[in-house]
Amino acid sequence: MTRQPELEALLEFAVDLAWRAGRRTLAGFQTGPEIEWKADGTPVTDADRAAEALMRERIEARFPGHGIVGEEFGEVRARAKRRWILDPIDGTKAYARGVPLYGVLVALEERGVPVLGVMHFPALGEEVVYAARGVGCWWNGRRCSVSDVSALDAALVLTTDGRPIADPDRRAGWDRLRAGAGLARTWGDCYGHALVATGRAEVMVDPAASAWDAAALRPCVEEAGGVFSDWSGAATHVGGAAVSTNSAVSEVARRTLGVGR
């Protein structure tokens, strides 16, 4: 592996950024925070806004020429070569219920491609999964990789919640995958993708995902040796869905789901 000092420094900054935002979210965790509902039907709390504001402030101070897009406060400098993509709390519904599987997501995109990603789980202690192109994927400071499970009937497959999948074809695909898997669970949101990247699960399915939900996931899964795609099968974080798998079950899992049809 060739050293990439600039990218490694950016990754170090991103990990610290996620950690600091995570500390901000913990201030309101398990306190019964009030949920507001945005115009697009998604929830938000004061902690979402506070954590994103903190991240934006630190990026502006360190990299004033970089673009930023976040779930809560929109976009600045859209034409910048480098753009930070932020989700201060991925899993706001879980967060508001006091469930510790929510995450802070940070990604850096360069000319439209995510070159690094961080998934931090503040309520799970120091757990963090992070990666950069050519640098590898790391879990709590040690190199990690996807599992080598190759049979679907031995695989752990995940989704955030199978019930409200609106598209009937996607819902049918999830039902087929769940029926053929060794074990199916709803350890969802970004935590499911982290489980795939660290070899603890084989498939994670998000039938709907925005860019800030998916940008940090792709570098982590791919650098861990896995496969990341949208529902069309394209390796993109802007396709409106996120499917992460290890390499060994990738083909059968996507065929069962109907990905690419």
C-alpha positions in Angstrom: 0.0 0.0 0.0 1.5 3.3 -1.1 1.4 6.1 1.4 -0.9 9.0 0.6 0.0 11.6 3.2 -2.5 14.2 2.1 -5.4 11.8 2.0 -4.3 10.2 5.2 -4.3 13.7 6.9 -7.8 14.4 5.5 -9.0 11.1 6.9 -7.5 11.9 10.3 -9.3 15.2 10.2 -12.6 13.5 9.2 -12.3 11.0 12.1 -11.8 13.8 14.6 -14.7 15.7 13.1 -17.0 12.7 13.5 -15.8 12.2 17.0 -16.5 15.8 18.0 -19.9 15.7 16.4 -20.6 12.5 18.2 -19.8 14.1 21.6 -22.3 16.8 20.7 -25.1 14.2 20.0 -24.4 12.4 23.3 -25.4 15.5 25.2 -29.0 14.9 24.2 -29.0 11.1 24.0 -31.5 9.2 26.1 -33.1 12.5 27.3 -36.3 12.2 25.3 -35.4 14.8 22.6 -38.3 16.4 20.8 -38.6 15.4 17.1 -39.6 17.8 14.5 -40.8 16.7 11.0 -39.3 18.3 8.0 -41.1 19.0 4.8 -39.8 15.8 3.2 -41.2 13.7 6.0 -37.9 13.0 7.7 -37.3 13.7 11.4 -34.8 16.1 13.0 -33.8 17.0 16.5 -31.8 19.9 18.0 -28.9 17.4 18.3 -28.9 16.9 14.5 -28.6 20.6 13.9 -26.0 21.2 16.7 -23.8 18.4 15.4 -23.9 19.5 11.8 -23.3 23.1 12.8 -20.2 22.1 14.7 -18.8 20.1 11.7 -19.5 22.9 9.3 -17.7 25.4 11.6 -14.6 23.2 11.8 -14.5 22.6 8.0 -14.9 26.3 7.2 -12.0 27.1 9.6 -9.6 24.4 8.2 -10.7 24.2 4.5 -12.5 27.4 3.6 -12.4 26.6 -0.1 -14.1 23.2 0.2 -17.7 22.6 -0.6 -20.1 21.3 2.1 -23.5 19.6 1.8 -25.3 18.3 4.9 -28.7 17.0 5.6 -29.8 19.9 7.8 -28.3 23.0 6.4 -28.0 22.4 2.6 -25.0 23.2 0.4 -22.3 25.8 0.0 -19.7 26.1 -2.8 -21.3 23.4 -5.0 -18.6 23.8 -7.7 -15.7 23.2 -5.4 -13.3 20.4 -6.4 -13.6 18.8 -2.9 -17.0 18.6 -1.1 -17.7 17.4 2.4 -20.9 15.4 2.8 -22.3 15.3 6.3 -25.1 13.4 8.1 -24.9 14.5 11.8 -27.3 11.7 13.0 -28.0 8.8 10.6 -30.8 7.1 12.4 -32.6 10.0 14.1 -35.6 7.9 14.9 -33.4 5.4 16.8 -31.5 8.3 18.5 -34.8 9.8 19.7 -35.8 6.5 21.2 -32.5 6.1 23.0 -31.3 3.2 20.8 -27.5 3.4 20.5 -27.2 2.2 16.8 -27.3 5.7 15.3 -24.2 7.1 13.6 -22.4 10.2 12.6 -21.4 10.1 8.9 -18.6 12.1 7.3 -17.4 11.8 3.7 -15.2 13.8 1.4 -16.0 13.8 -2.3 -13.5 14.7 -5.0 -14.9 15.5 -8.4 -18.0 13.5 -7.6 -16.3 10.5 -6.1 -16.2 9.8 -2.4 -12.5 9.4 -1.5 -12.9 8.9 2.2 -15.7 8.0 4.6 -16.2 7.8 8.4 -19.0 6.0 10.3 -18.9 6.8 14.0 -21.2 5.3 16.6 -21.0 7.6 19.7 -23.3 5.7 21.9 -21.3 2.5 21.4 -18.2 4.0 23.0 -15.3 4.6 20.7 -16.6 2.5 17.8 -15.6 4.0 14.4 -15.2 2.6 10.9 -13.2 4.7 8.5 -11.5 4.4 5.1 -9.8 6.3 2.3 -9.1 5.2 -1.3 -6.0 3.1 -1.4 -5.5 3.4 2.4 -7.8 0.6 3.4 -10.7 0.3 5.8 -10.1 0.5 9.6 -12.2 -0.4 12.6 -11.3 1.0 15.9 -7.7 1.4 14.7 -7.1 -1.9 13.2 -7.4 -3.0 9.5 -10.7 -4.7 8.7 -12.3 -6.6 5.9 -15.6 -8.1 4.8 -16.3 -11.7 5.6 -15.6 -14.7 3.3 -19.1 -16.2 3.7 -20.1 -17.4 0.3 -23.5 -19.1 0.7 -26.6 -17.1 1.1 -28.1 -19.6 3.5 -25.1 -19.0 5.8 -25.3 -15.2 5.5 -26.5 -12.5 7.9 -28.7 -10.1 5.9 -29.9 -6.7 7.3 -32.2 -3.9 6.5 -33.4 -0.9 8.5 -37.1 -1.9 8.4 -38.6 -4.2 5.8 -42.2 -3.2 6.4 -42.5 0.2 4.8 -40.6 -0.5 1.6 -42.9 1.3 -0.8 -41.9 -0.2 -4.1 -43.6 -3.6 -4.4 -40.7 -5.1 -6.5 -38.1 -4.0 -3.9 -40.2 -5.3 -1.1 -40.6 -8.7 -2.9 -36.8 -8.7 -3.4 -36.2 -8.2 0.3 -38.7 -10.9 1.2 -36.9 -13.3 -1.1 -33.5 -12.4 0.3 -34.7 -12.7 3.9 -36.3 -16.1 3.2 -33.1 -17.5 1.7 -30.7 -16.1 4.3 -29.2 -17.9 7.3 -30.3 -15.0 9.5 -32.1 -11.8 8.9 -32.2 -8.8 11.3 -33.1 -5.1 11.2 -29.8 -3.7 12.7 -30.2 -0.8 10.3 -29.2 2.6 9.1 -25.5 3.0 8.7 -24.8 0.5 11.5 -25.8 -2.3 9.1 -23.3 -1.2 6.5 -20.6 -1.0 9.2 -21.3 -4.6 10.1 -20.7 -5.6 6.5 -17.5 -3.6 6.2 -16.1 -5.2 9.4 -17.1 -8.8 8.5 -19.9 -9.2 11.0 -22.7 -9.3 8.4 -22.8 -10.2 4.7 -25.6 -8.0 3.2 -27.2 -4.6 4.1 -30.1 -3.3 2.1 -31.3 0.4 2.2 -34.0 0.7 -0.5 -34.0 4.5 -0.1 -30.9 6.5 0.7 -29.8 10.1 0.1 -26.3 11.1 -0.8 -25.5 12.0 2.9 -26.7 8.6 3.9 -24.5 6.8 1.4 -21.4 8.8 0.7 -19.4 7.6 3.7 -20.5 4.0 3.3 -19.1 3.4 -0.1 -15.4 4.0 0.6 -15.6 1.9 3.8 -17.3 -1.1 2.1 -15.2 -1.0 -1.0 -11.9 -0.6 0.8 -12.9 -3.5 3.1 -13.1 -5.7 0.0 -16.9 -5.5 -0.4 -19.3 -4.3 -3.1 -21.4 -1.2 -2.8 -24.2 -0.2 -5.2 -27.6 1.4 -5.7 -30.6 -0.6 -6.7 -29.6 -0.4 -10.4 -26.3 -2.1 -9.6 -24.3 1.1 -10.2 -21.4 1.8 -7.8 -22.7 5.2 -6.8 -23.8 7.1 -3.6 -26.3 9.2 -5.5 -28.6 6.5 -6.8 -31.2 6.8 -4.1 -30.5 3.4 -2.5 -27.6 1.6 -0.8 -26.8 -2.1 -1.0 -23.6 -3.3 0.7 -22.4 -6.9 0.5 -19.2 -8.9 0.9 -17.7 -10.0 -2.4 -18.5 -13.7 -2.0 -22.3 -13.4 -1.9 -22.6 -10.2 -3.9 -23.9 -11.8 -7.1 -26.4 -14.1 -5.5 -27.6 -11.4 -3.1 -28.2 -8.8 -5.8 -29.8 -11.4 -8.1 -32.2 -12.4 -5.3 -33.0 -8.8 -4.5 -33.6 -8.0 -8.1 -30.9 -5.3 -8.2 -30.2 -4.2 -11.7 -33.6 -5.3 -13.1 
